[in-house]
Amino acid sequence: MQPEQIENLKDIAACKVVAGTHKGKSGTITDINTSKTGHITITVVQANGDRFKTLGRSVVVEN
């Protein structure tokens, strides 16, 4: 993940998942964590209220 993409990961930012199991879904970032191994994980809440966790490198923040 590029450094500028990490800076864009903020709570309540709109995002779209571009890779992984949830590819094509979009929603709002609500929880950002860094694992012991250094990977960034986020929780995404969709418009219908469904939540899922994904890696930060799998999403693109929408402006």
C-alpha positions in Angstrom: 0.0 0.0 0.0 1.3 3.4 -0.9 1.9 5.9 2.0 -0.7 8.4 0.6 -3.3 5.6 0.6 -2.7 4.9 4.3 -3.2 8.5 5.2 -6.6 8.5 3.4 -7.9 5.7 5.6 -9.9 7.6 8.2 -13.1 6.8 10.1 -16.3 7.8 8.3 -14.5 7.9 4.9 -16.4 6.4 1.9 -14.6 3.5 0.3 -14.9 0.9 -2.4 -13.4 -2.6 -2.1 -11.3 -3.4 -5.2 -9.8 -6.8 -4.2 -10.5 -9.8 -2.1 -13.7 -11.6 -1.0 -15.7 -8.4 -0.8 -14.7 -7.0 -4.2 -17.2 -4.6 -5.6 -18.8 -3.7 -2.3 -18.7 -0.2 -0.9 -19.5 1.6 2.4 -18.1 3.6 5.2 -14.9 2.9 7.1 -15.6 2.6 10.9 -12.7 0.8 12.6 -9.0 0.8 11.7 -6.6 -1.5 13.3 -3.0 -2.6 12.8 -2.3 -6.3 13.4 0.8 -7.6 15.1 2.3 -8.4 11.7 1.8 -4.8 10.5 -1.2 -5.3 8.2 -4.0 -2.7 8.4 -7.5 -4.1 8.8 -10.7 -2.1 8.6 -14.4 -2.6 9.2 -16.7 -1.4 6.4 -20.4 -0.6 7.0 -22.6 -0.8 4.0 -25.6 1.4 3.4 -28.0 -1.4 4.5 -26.1 -1.8 7.8 -24.1 -5.0 7.0 -20.6 -5.0 8.3 -17.5 -6.8 7.1 -13.8 -6.7 7.8 -11.2 -6.4 5.1 -7.5 -5.4 4.6 -6.8 -1.7 4.1 -4.8 -2.5 1.0 -8.0 -3.9 -0.6 -9.9 -0.6 -0.6 -9.8 2.7 -2.4 -11.1 5.8 -0.5 -13.7 7.7 -2.6 -13.6 11.5 -2.5 
